[in-house]
Amino acid sequence: MITLQLFSTAGCHLCDIAIERVNTLPNAAQINLQIVEIGDDDLLVEQYGIRIPVLKFPDNSELNWPFEQHDILQKTAVATEEL
């Protein structure tokens, strides 16, 4: 199981698309997606406010929007190999 964090905020339509892309991956059953609401934390707003949605991987690397399913698959394959 791989845990990914998706930095998001309420009303972000791009974030909704990013969630759908993760949830419809062929390996979605192996992914624990944690949605991180940045609006409740000034530091997170400063760090991610103009970049969301952002996917963070177990190795602390990030994918900034726009990203496609093949980008996520490539990163999750690497993360799986490292486990």
C-alpha positions in Angstrom: 0.0 0.0 0.0 1.3 3.4 -1.0 0.1 6.6 0.8 -0.1 9.7 -1.4 -1.1 13.1 -0.1 -3.1 15.4 -2.4 -2.8 19.1 -1.3 -6.2 20.6 -2.2 -8.8 23.1 -1.1 -12.6 23.3 -1.1 -14.0 24.3 -4.5 -10.9 23.4 -6.5 -12.2 21.8 -9.7 -8.7 20.8 -10.7 -8.3 19.0 -7.4 -11.5 17.1 -8.2 -10.0 16.0 -11.5 -6.7 15.0 -9.8 -8.7 12.9 -7.2 -10.5 11.1 -10.1 -7.2 10.5 -11.9 -5.8 8.8 -8.8 -9.0 6.8 -8.0 -9.2 5.4 -11.6 -5.6 4.2 -11.8 -5.1 0.5 -12.6 -3.3 0.2 -9.2 -5.8 2.4 -7.3 -6.5 -0.4 -4.8 -2.8 -0.2 -3.7 -3.0 3.6 -3.1 -4.2 5.3 0.1 -5.0 8.8 -1.0 -5.0 11.4 1.8 -6.6 14.7 1.0 -4.8 17.6 2.8 -6.9 20.8 3.1 -4.5 23.6 2.7 -7.1 26.4 3.6 -6.8 25.6 7.3 -3.1 26.2 7.5 -1.4 29.5 6.5 1.9 27.7 5.9 0.3 25.3 3.5 -1.5 28.1 1.7 1.9 29.9 1.3 3.6 26.7 0.1 0.9 25.2 -2.1 -1.7 28.0 -2.7 -0.8 28.7 -6.4 0.3 25.1 -7.2 -2.6 22.9 -6.2 -3.4 20.2 -6.8 -0.1 18.7 -5.8 0.5 15.0 -5.2 3.2 14.2 -2.6 4.8 10.7 -2.7 6.4 8.7 0.2 9.9 9.8 -0.9 8.7 13.5 -0.4 8.8 14.1 -4.2 5.9 16.0 -5.6 3.9 16.2 -8.9 2.5 19.7 -9.6 -0.5 20.2 -11.7 -1.0 19.4 -14.6 -0.2 15.7 -14.3 -1.6 12.7 -16.1 -2.3 9.2 -15.0 0.9 7.9 -16.6 2.9 10.4 -14.5 1.3 9.0 -11.3 1.8 5.4 -12.4 5.5 6.1 -13.1 6.0 7.6 -9.7 4.0 4.9 -7.8 6.0 2.2 -9.6 9.2 3.8 -8.3 7.8 4.1 -4.8 6.7 0.4 -4.9 10.2 -0.7 -5.8 11.6 1.3 -3.0 9.4 -0.3 -0.3 
